[in-house]
Amino acid sequence: MKKLALIAAVVFTTLTLNSCRQSDDVLSPEEYETLKRAQDSSTVILDNNATVNPEQGDNPVSAIDGEIVPPPKK
């Protein structure tokens, strides 16, 4: 009797979890194009930010050889 109750509980739990599961989102062609444009524009922005600004000079932060610069004194 205990085995039957355990099996019933497992089956009930499995069915409940599967029925409550949210279905996967399927994008429409318009949504897919919008997402692709947003990803492309963010890639362009990241690429532009990765270039060294002329105001920084020839010494980018990565060329400090790992030294930590103390904060400026007030």
C-alpha positions in Angstrom: 0.0 0.0 0.0 2.9 2.4 0.8 4.5 1.6 -2.6 1.3 2.5 -4.4 0.9 5.8 -2.5 4.6 6.7 -3.2 4.1 5.9 -6.9 0.9 7.9 -7.0 2.6 10.9 -5.3 5.5 10.8 -7.8 3.2 10.6 -10.8 1.0 13.4 -9.4 4.0 15.6 -8.7 5.5 14.9 -12.2 2.2 15.7 -14.0 1.7 18.9 -11.9 5.2 20.2 -12.6 4.9 19.5 -16.3 1.5 21.2 -16.6 2.7 24.3 -14.7 5.8 24.6 -16.9 5.8 27.8 -19.0 5.9 27.1 -22.7 9.0 28.3 -24.7 8.7 31.6 -26.4 8.7 31.5 -30.1 9.7 34.8 -31.8 7.8 36.1 -34.8 9.9 37.2 -37.8 9.3 40.8 -36.9 10.5 40.2 -33.3 13.5 38.3 -34.5 14.5 41.2 -36.8 14.1 43.7 -34.0 16.2 41.6 -31.7 18.9 41.2 -34.3 19.0 44.9 -34.9 19.3 45.6 -31.2 22.1 43.1 -30.8 24.0 44.5 -33.9 23.7 48.1 -32.5 24.9 47.1 -29.1 27.9 45.3 -30.7 28.8 48.5 -32.6 28.6 50.5 -29.4 30.8 48.0 -27.6 33.3 48.1 -30.4 33.4 51.9 -30.4 33.9 51.9 -26.6 36.8 49.4 -26.9 38.9 51.7 -29.0 41.3 54.0 -27.2 40.1 57.6 -26.9 42.5 60.2 -28.2 42.2 62.1 -24.9 43.7 59.1 -23.0 47.0 59.4 -24.7 49.5 56.6 -25.4 49.2 55.0 -21.9 46.0 52.9 -21.7 45.1 51.6 -18.3 46.2 48.1 -19.2 49.8 49.3 -19.7 50.3 50.1 -16.0 51.7 46.6 -15.4 49.1 45.8 -12.7 50.0 48.6 -10.4 47.2 50.2 -8.5 47.2 53.9 -8.6 46.1 55.6 -5.3 43.1 57.9 -5.5 43.8 61.6 -5.8 44.0 63.6 -2.6 41.4 66.3 -1.9 
